[in-house]
Amino acid sequence: MSLDPDRFTLALGSEQENALGNFQRRSLLLTSE
């Protein structure tokens, strides 16, 4: 199975963005309480 490097980087990037977004959302919830 050949993995497209660009697609892999893209998937990895969006994965990190999701983690960052979840973290920001969580800290927003914490600070708003």
Distance bins in CASP14 RR format, pairs under 12 A and 6 or more apart:
PFRMAT RR
TARGET T0000
AUTHOR 0000-0000-0000
RMODE 2
METHOD distances of the structure
MODEL  1
1 8 0 0 0 0 0 1 0 0 0 0 0
2 8 0 0 0 0 0 1 0 0 0 0 0
3 9 0 0 0 0 0 1 0 0 0 0 0
3 10 0 0 0 0 0 1 0 0 0 0 0
3 11 0 0 0 0 1 0 0 0 0 0 0
3 12 0 0 0 0 0 1 0 0 0 0 0
4 10 0 0 0 0 1 0 0 0 0 0 0
4 11 0 0 0 0 1 0 0 0 0 0 0
5 11 0 0 0 0 0 1 0 0 0 0 0
5 12 0 0 0 0 0 1 0 0 0 0 0
6 12 0 0 0 0 0 1 0 0 0 0 0
6 13 0 0 0 0 0 1 0 0 0 0 0
7 13 0 0 0 0 0 1 0 0 0 0 0
7 14 0 0 0 0 0 1 0 0 0 0 0
8 14 0 0 0 0 0 1 0 0 0 0 0
8 15 0 0 0 0 0 1 0 0 0 0 0
9 15 0 0 0 0 0 1 0 0 0 0 0
9 16 0 0 0 0 0 1 0 0 0 0 0
10 16 0 0 0 0 0 1 0 0 0 0 0
10 17 0 0 0 0 0 1 0 0 0 0 0
11 17 0 0 0 0 0 1 0 0 0 0 0
11 18 0 0 0 0 0 1 0 0 0 0 0
12 18 0 0 0 0 0 1 0 0 0 0 0
12 19 0 0 0 0 0 1 0 0 0 0 0
13 19 0 0 0 0 1 0 0 0 0 0 0
13 20 0 0 0 0 1 0 0 0 0 0 0
14 20 0 0 0 0 0 1 0 0 0 0 0
14 21 0 0 0 0 0 1 0 0 0 0 0
15 21 0 0 0 0 0 1 0 0 0 0 0
15 22 0 0 0 0 0 1 0 0 0 0 0
16 22 0 0 0 0 0 1 0 0 0 0 0
16 23 0 0 0 0 0 1 0 0 0 0 0
17 23 0 0 0 0 0 1 0 0 0 0 0
17 24 0 0 0 0 0 1 0 0 0 0 0
18 24 0 0 0 0 0 1 0 0 0 0 0
18 25 0 0 0 0 0 1 0 0 0 0 0
19 25 0 0 0 0 0 1 0 0 0 0 0
19 26 0 0 0 0 0 1 0 0 0 0 0
20 26 0 0 0 0 0 1 0 0 0 0 0
20 27 0 0 0 0 0 1 0 0 0 0 0
21 27 0 0 0 0 1 0 0 0 0 0 0
21 28 0 0 0 0 1 0 0 0 0 0 0
21 29 0 0 0 0 0 1 0 0 0 0 0
22 28 0 0 0 0 0 1 0 0 0 0 0
22 29 0 0 0 0 0 1 0 0 0 0 0
23 29 0 0 0 0 0 1 0 0 0 0 0
23 30 0 0 0 0 0 1 0 0 0 0 0
24 30 0 0 0 0 0 1 0 0 0 0 0
24 31 0 0 0 0 0 1 0 0 0 0 0
25 31 0 0 0 0 0 1 0 0 0 0 0
25 32 0 0 0 0 0 1 0 0 0 0 0
26 32 0 0 0 0 0 1 0 0 0 0 0
26 33 0 0 0 0 0 1 0 0 0 0 0
27 33 0 0 0 0 0 1 0 0 0 0 0
END
